[in-house]
């Protein structure tokens, strides 16, 4: 897959979740999810949910996002 450099935090989260979905190993997928979780701290909850829904729609068979949880942090 060809990934472009993200230009904002929403694109960065989208990229991190796409990497998690397409990672060749579970360990790499978990590493990408960890990065995605960090990016969530810079976004509003509704922005995170929109990206997550987009990735789930693109990859309906991927079950890894069901374990993707993020804590709300102060912005």
Backbone as CSV, one residue per row, in Angstrom:
resi,resn,N_x,N_y,N_z,CA_x,CA_y,CA_z,C_x,C_y,C_z
1,UNK,0.832,-1.180,0.000,0.000,0.000,0.000,0.875,1.241,0.000
2,UNK,0.360,2.279,-0.605,1.067,3.537,-0.662,0.386,4.520,0.287
3,UNK,1.133,4.999,1.254,0.591,5.937,2.232,1.280,7.282,2.084
4,UNK,0.499,8.360,2.087,1.054,9.701,2.023,1.236,10.226,3.445
5,UNK,2.154,11.174,3.596,2.361,11.788,4.903,1.094,12.521,5.321
6,UNK,0.651,12.317,6.560,-0.544,13.017,7.026,-0.287,14.511,7.186
7,UNK,-1.304,15.301,6.898,-1.175,16.752,6.977,-1.843,17.334,8.216
8,UNK,-2.581,16.508,8.956,-3.226,16.961,10.192,-3.476,15.739,11.078
9,UNK,-4.002,15.967,12.253,-4.177,14.878,13.222,-5.227,13.859,12.792
10,UNK,-6.236,14.299,12.081,-7.252,13.353,11.604,-6.631,12.418,10.564
11,UNK,-5.844,12.973,9.665,-5.155,12.128,8.679,-4.150,11.204,9.363
12,UNK,-3.500,11.699,10.416,-2.536,10.862,11.146,-3.240,9.683,11.810
13,UNK,-4.400,9.932,12.411,-5.154,8.843,13.036,-5.634,7.856,11.975
14,UNK,-6.117,8.368,10.865,-6.570,7.502,9.776,-5.427,6.607,9.302
15,UNK,-4.259,7.188,9.123,-3.100,6.422,8.683,-2.708,5.370,9.718
16,UNK,-2.668,5.751,10.983,-2.290,4.796,12.036,-3.262,3.618,12.078
17,UNK,-4.553,3.886,11.939,-5.531,2.797,11.965,-5.450,1.940,10.698
18,UNK,-5.178,2.563,9.566,-4.992,1.767,8.344,-3.756,0.881,8.464
19,UNK,-2.700,1.421,9.059,-1.501,0.604,9.282,-1.818,-0.564,10.212
20,UNK,-2.605,-0.312,11.235,-2.985,-1.384,12.164,-3.761,-2.480,11.433
21,UNK,-4.663,-2.080,10.571,-5.481,-3.031,9.819,-4.622,-3.878,8.885
22,UNK,-3.640,-3.248,8.256,-2.863,-3.922,7.219,-1.503,-4.414,7.677
23,UNK,-1.216,-4.322,8.959,0.087,-4.747,9.469,0.293,-6.244,9.220
24,UNK,1.523,-6.636,8.917,1.787,-8.041,8.615,1.796,-8.951,9.848
25,UNK,1.930,-8.365,11.034,1.944,-9.174,12.252,1.063,-8.526,13.316
26,UNK,0.671,-9.328,14.271,-0.129,-8.815,15.384,0.647,-7.753,16.171
27,UNK,1.940,-7.979,16.352,2.762,-7.041,17.110,2.797,-5.672,16.430
28,UNK,2.940,-5.669,15.119,2.973,-4.402,14.389,1.606,-3.733,14.403
29,UNK,0.553,-4.524,14.348,-0.789,-3.974,14.441,-0.999,-3.321,15.804
30,UNK,-0.564,-3.985,16.860,-0.694,-3.425,18.203,0.132,-2.157,18.366
31,UNK,1.312,-2.116,17.742,2.149,-0.915,17.800,1.446,0.260,17.111
32,UNK,0.827,-0.011,15.971,0.104,1.042,15.257,-1.106,1.507,16.058
33,UNK,-1.786,0.584,16.727,-2.923,0.963,17.573,-2.467,1.815,18.756
34,UNK,-1.290,1.530,19.284,-0.753,2.337,20.385,-0.513,3.771,19.913
35,UNK,0.054,3.924,18.732,0.269,5.256,18.166,-1.071,5.951,17.928
36,UNK,-2.031,5.200,17.394,-3.365,5.764,17.157,-3.972,6.271,18.458
37,UNK,-3.785,5.528,19.516,-4.327,5.929,20.810,-3.699,7.251,21.275
38,UNK,-2.421,7.415,21.041,-1.750,8.665,21.405,-2.306,9.835,20.594
39,UNK,-2.545,9.611,19.314,-3.084,10.660,18.450,-4.475,11.076,18.922
40,UNK,-5.233,10.145,19.458,-6.590,10.443,19.928,-6.601,11.544,20.981
41,UNK,-5.510,11.660,21.726,-5.431,12.703,22.738,-5.441,14.106,22.167
42,UNK,-5.192,14.225,20.874,-5.161,15.526,20.222,-6.464,15.849,19.494
43,UNK,-7.417,14.921,19.537,-8.665,15.071,18.795,-9.872,15.034,19.725
44,UNK,-10.970,15.543,19.230,-12.240,15.446,19.945,-12.807,14.039,19.750
45,UNK,-13.642,13.609,20.676,-14.214,12.259,20.620,-14.973,12.029,19.319
46,UNK,-15.757,13.018,18.885,-16.527,12.825,17.648,-15.617,12.688,16.425
47,UNK,-14.457,13.339,16.439,-13.508,13.193,15.341,-12.931,11.773,15.322
48,UNK,-12.598,11.268,16.506,-12.061,9.911,16.621,-13.100,8.898,16.155
49,UNK,-14.326,9.060,16.587,-15.391,8.135,16.201,-15.626,8.152,14.698
50,UNK,-15.529,9.328,14.080,-15.724,9.420,12.628,-14.622,8.667,11.882
51,UNK,-13.385,8.820,12.324,-12.278,8.105,11.679,-12.432,6.607,11.892
52,UNK,-12.747,6.213,13.103,-12.920,4.792,13.406,-14.029,4.188,12.538
53,UNK,-15.140,4.897,12.387,-16.247,4.408,11.553,-15.812,4.278,10.098
54,UNK,-15.017,5.229,9.619,-14.515,5.176,8.244,-13.653,3.935,8.028
55,UNK,-12.752,3.664,8.969,-11.858,2.515,8.843,-12.657,1.212,8.949
56,UNK,-13.626,1.168,9.851,-14.463,-0.032,9.981,-15.256,-0.280,8.701
57,UNK,-15.730,0.787,8.061,-16.482,0.640,6.807,-15.572,0.118,5.696
58,UNK,-14.325,0.609,5.666,-13.372,0.157,4.647,-12.952,-1.299,4.860
59,UNK,-12.990,-1.751,6.116,-12.473,-3.077,6.479,-13.447,-3.789,7.412
60,UNK,-14.615,-4.181,6.918,-15.644,-4.749,7.800,-15.239,-6.066,8.467
61,UNK,-14.279,-6.768,7.914,-13.877,-8.045,8.498,-12.784,-7.904,9.552
62,UNK,-12.207,-6.725,9.676,-11.123,-6.528,10.635,-11.714,-6.356,12.032
63,UNK,-11.332,-7.242,12.947,-11.891,-7.231,14.302,-11.014,-6.463,15.292
64,UNK,-9.813,-6.055,14.887,-8.892,-5.388,15.793,-9.396,-4.062,16.341
65,UNK,-10.252,-3.373,15.588,-10.742,-2.091,16.076,-11.702,-2.245,17.241
66,UNK,-12.254,-3.425,17.418,-13.144,-3.627,18.559,-12.368,-3.531,19.868
67,UNK,-11.062,-3.755,19.806,-10.231,-3.627,21.008,-9.586,-2.257,21.109
68,UNK,-9.791,-1.415,20.105,-9.212,-0.082,20.113,-10.021,0.798,21.035
69,UNK,-9.438,1.141,22.136,-10.091,2.035,23.081,-9.167,3.219,23.311
70,UNK,-9.746,4.291,23.621,-8.959,5.495,23.854,-9.558,6.221,25.024
71,UNK,-8.711,6.824,25.794,-9.180,7.591,26.937,-9.302,9.039,26.552
72,UNK,-10.306,9.693,27.087,-10.447,11.117,26.844,-9.362,11.834,27.638
73,UNK,-8.730,12.772,26.998,-7.745,13.581,27.677,-8.117,15.036,27.489
74,UNK,-7.604,15.858,28.350,-7.879,17.280,28.210,-7.065,17.824,27.062
75,UNK,-7.664,18.717,26.293,-6.992,19.296,25.125,-6.380,20.610,25.503
